[in-house]
Amino acid sequence: MSELRWNPQLKQWVIVATHRQDRTYKPPAEFCPLCPTLPGAFPTEVPAEDYEIVVFENKFPSLKQPPPPMEIEGSALYQTAPAEGVCEVVLYSPDHHSSLAKESTEHIRNLVEVWTDRYLELGQKPNIQYVMIFENKGDAVGVTLSHPHGQIYAFPFIPPTLEKELQSALEHQMATDKCLYCDILAEEKQDQERIIAENKDFIAFVPFFARYPYEVHIYAQRHLTSLAELDFEEQESLASMLKEVVVKYDELFGFSLPYIMVLHQAPPKGDYPHYHFHIEFYPLNRSAEKLKYLAGVESGAGTFITDMSPEQQAARLRGDEQ
C-alpha cells in the first residue's frame, strides 16, 4: 500500500507506505547495495566497478509516478489521494566509508550541480509541486544504509514546514517590503555571536531560534530562491561552505557527527520572489554521549526546548570553547 491520507486537525498529508517495512536494513559492508559492483562480488544497485556520483530511483519509494492504486476509499473527513511523486537516492561516493566531510570541495561542487539538475528536471514533471533534497546521516537519525548518500523527494504537494516558511516570508515582505531571510541574515551579522563560518557568497550560523543541538543554517548572501539561480562561482562557494560546516561537526566531539541536512528552496513551479535559498542542519548529539530525543513537549506540543544557548553552541563549533 502507498497512498496519501489527510490529517484534518493539522491540515496536512501523511504518506502511508507499508512496503517500506521490508526495505534493506543495515547490511554488512560487503553486501552494501550502494557500493560499486565489483567483478565476481555481490551485485549492487550500481552495475559499474566505479563511479563519481550516482542518482537512481529508490527501490522502496514512498511516492511513485505513476502512483500505485489506492486501497482505501476516503470520505469527506478522511480524504485520501494517490501517492504520486518521485523518490531518488543520490550516492556521494563509491567509498563506503566516506562522507561529505572527507570529499574535496571540487567533488561537493559537482554534487551541487547534480542537485540542481535533479531540482530542475523533477520540478517540471506533471503534478510535482515541491522538490526536497536532503541527507540523513548516522545511526542516531535512523539511517538504515551507512554508505554516504542523500535523497530527493518530489512531492505532489508543498510539505507543511516549507509551506509555513513560504507564508511567513510572504507576510514579512508584505509588512516590511523586505525579505525575511535577508533580515535574519542582517541580524546575525550585526550580532556576530552565532556566526561560525563566512565567505563572499554564503554564511553559516547557529540561528537565534535554534531548536536542535548545534543546529546550523547556511544562507545565500545574495537574495536568490533556489539552486537554479547559483552561478558557477556561487556553486563553488556553497561547496566550500558545506565542507567547512561538516568538518566542524566532525571536529566537535571527535567523531563523524550524525545529522539531518535539508535544502530549503522555492517550489519549482510558480513565482516566489519573497523566498530565500538556505540549508538547515539538524544534529541530535547534545554531547558526545547524549542525544536529544523529541519527547512530550516537542512531539506533543511542537515546542522545542534546548539545553544550551545558540551562542554557546556557535562558540563550540568555532572552537572558542572546549
N, C-alpha and C positions, 0 to 999 in steps of 0.2 A: 504494500500500500504506500502511496505517496500522494498527498493532497494538502491543500491549504484549508485551515479551519479558523473562523473568525472568533476572536475574543471580544464579546460585546461590551465588557466592562472596561477594558483598556483600549478598545478600538484599534486592535492590531491583529495581524495574521500570525498564526502558528503553523509551522510546517510539520506534518506528520509523515515520517519516512521510515516505516517499520523494517524495510530491508536492510537498513544501515546497522541493525543489531548484529548482522553477520559479517561486518567488514573486518579486514585484516587487523589483528591486534598484537602489537609488539612482537613481531617475529625476530628470531636471532639474525645478526648482521649478515650471515652467509645466505639467508633466504629473504633479504630485503627486496621488496618488489620495485623499489625506486632506484636501485643501483643499475649500472650498465649490465647487459647480458654478456658474460664472458664465454669463450669457447668451451663447450662441454660442461658449463656450470648451470645453475638454476636459472630458468628463463624468467625474465622480469617484464615489467611494463614497458621497458625501453629496449627494443630489439637492435641494439648497437653496442659495440665494445667501449665506446667513449662518447661523451657529449659535453657541451658547454652549459647550455640552459635548455630545458625541455618543457613543453606545455602539452598536456593531453587532458581529455575529459575524465573526470573522476569515475572510477569503476563502481562506486556506491553513491550516486548523486542524490542530493535532497530535492533538486529541481532538474527537470529534463525537458528538452524541446525536440519533437512534440511531447506534451506531457502524457503520463500514463492515465488510463481511465480511472475515474473516481469510484470508490467502492461504497461511499456513504452519501446519501442524498440529504442535503441540508434543508433548513427551514428558514422562516423569516428571521428568527432569532439566531439560530445556529447555522450561519451561512458557510458554505463550502465553495472551493474554487480549484481548478486544476493546478497542480504543482509545476507550472511551466517556468522554464528558465534553463540556465546552463551552469554547471559546476566544473571548474577546471583545477588541475594540480599544476603547480609551477616548480620544477626541480631546479634548485640553485646551483648544484654542483654534482659531478659524478662521485666525489669523495664522500663516503658515508659519514665520516667523522668531521666534516667541515661545518661552517656556519657563516653567516654574513660577516661576523667579526674577523674571520680568517681569510675572507676573499679580498682581492685587490679592489681599489677604487674603480679601476677600469672595468672589472667584471661586474661590479654593482651598477655602474653606469649602463652596461649592456642590459642588466636586469630591469632598470628603469625604462629603457627603450622597449623591452618586451612587455612590461606592464602597460605602457602607453598604447602599444599595438593592440593588446587584448581589450583595453578600455574602449578604444575606438571601434574595433570590429564587433565585439559583443554588444556594445551600446546601440549599434544600428540594426540588430536583429529585431524582428517583429515582436511586440508585446514585452520587450525588455525595458524596464523603467529605471533600474539602477544597477551599476557595476561596482561591486565591493571587492577590493584587493586586500588581502590580509595574510598574516602569518601567525600560527600557533606554535610556540617553541617550548619544548621541555615537558617533562612528566607532570610538573606542577599545574599545568594548564590542560592536562588530559590528552596530550598527544599520543596517538597510537602507532605512529611510524616516526622513528627518530631521524631518518635521513633528512638533510636540510631541504626544506621545501615550504612553499606558501600555497595559498589557494585563491581562487576567484569565484565569486557567486554573482551571476547575472539574474537579478530578481524581476518578477513581474509587477512589483510594487516598490515604492520607496520605503526602506526599513524605518521603523519608528524613531530611532536615535537620529538618523540623518534628516528625517522629516522635521523633527523638533529643531535641529540646528538651522535648517533652511528657513523655518518660520521665524526663529529668533533673529537671524541675520536680516531678514526682510523687515521685521518690526523695528529693529535698531536703525536700519537705513532710512526708513520712513520717518522715524522720530528725530534723527540727527543729521541725515543726509551724509552719513559716514558708514564705512564698513565696520561691522562689529569686530572682526578679527584683526583689522588694521589698528583699531583702538586698543584691543587687548595687547597687541604687539607693542604699541607705543607705551602702554602702561608698564609692561615688563622691561622695556628698555630704560624707562625712567627709573624704576626701582633697582634694576641690575642684580638684585639679590638672588633671583631664581634662575638666571641665565647660566647654562652650563657649556654652551659652545655657540660660535657665530662665525659665519663667513659672509661674503658680499651678497649672496642670494638667499641664504636660509639662516634661521636662528632656532636653537633648541633650548628649551627651558622647562622647569617643573612649574606647571601652572599654579597661580594663586589659589585655585579651587581644586587642586589635585585630589582625586578620590582614592587612587591606588598607591601603594608604597613605591616611591621612586618613579612615579608616572612622569613621562616626558612627552612634550609636544614639539613637533618641528613645523615651523610656519615659513611659508614663502615670504620673503621680504617685499617682493613686488606683488601687487594685488593681481592674482590670477585665480581661475576657478577649478582647473584640472591639470592633470599631467600633459594633456594635449597642447597646452599653451607654453610649456617649457621650451626654451631654445637649447641648443647643444651645450653651451656653457652652463646653463642652469641645471641641466641633467647631470653634468659633472659635479657641480656644487652640491646637488642633492645627494649624489652617491658618496661624496666626501663626508657630508654631514651624517648620513646614515651610518657609515663606518665608524665615525668618531663616537656617535652615541652608543652603538652596540659594543664597541671596545670599552667604553667607560662602564657599561653594565657588567662586562666580564671581569673588569678590574675591581669592581665594588666589593665583592666577597671572595674573589679569587677562584671563581668557577663560572662556567657558561650559564649566564642568568636566564631562567625561563621568562617568557613574556608573551603577550599578545600585541601584535602590531597591526594597525588598521589605517589605510589611506582614506582620508575624508575628502571627497571631491564632489563637484556638482553632478547631478544626473546627466547622462549623455544626450538626452533629448530635452528640448526646451531651453529657456533663457533664464539664467540665474546669475546675473552680474553682481548681486549682493553677497554671493558666497565667496569663500576664500579657501584655497587648497592648503591642507595641512595633514600631518601624520601624527597619530597618537600611539604611544606605547603604554601598556598596562602590565607591569611586572606584578608578581604576587608575593615575592620574598620581602618581608619587613625586616628580616635579619638573615644571617647565613643559615640559621637553623629553623626559623619560624616563618610560616606562611600566613598571609591574610586570607581568611575564609569569609565569604559573604554569608553572614548569619542573619538573625531576625530583623534587625533594623535595616540592613542593606537589602536583603531579599524580600522582606515583607513590606517595608515602607518605601524602599527606593532611596533612602537617605544614608549616605556613606559617612563613616566615622574613621578618621585617620589618626594613628598613634604618634605621628611625628610631623612637625610642621613642614610645609613645602620648602621653606627657607633652609631648614636643616638638611632636607633631602638633597637639595641642589648643592649645598656645601660639600656633602659627602661625595656626590658624583663628580664634582670638580676636583676632589682630592684635598680640599681645605681642612676637612675634619676626618679623623680616623674612627 
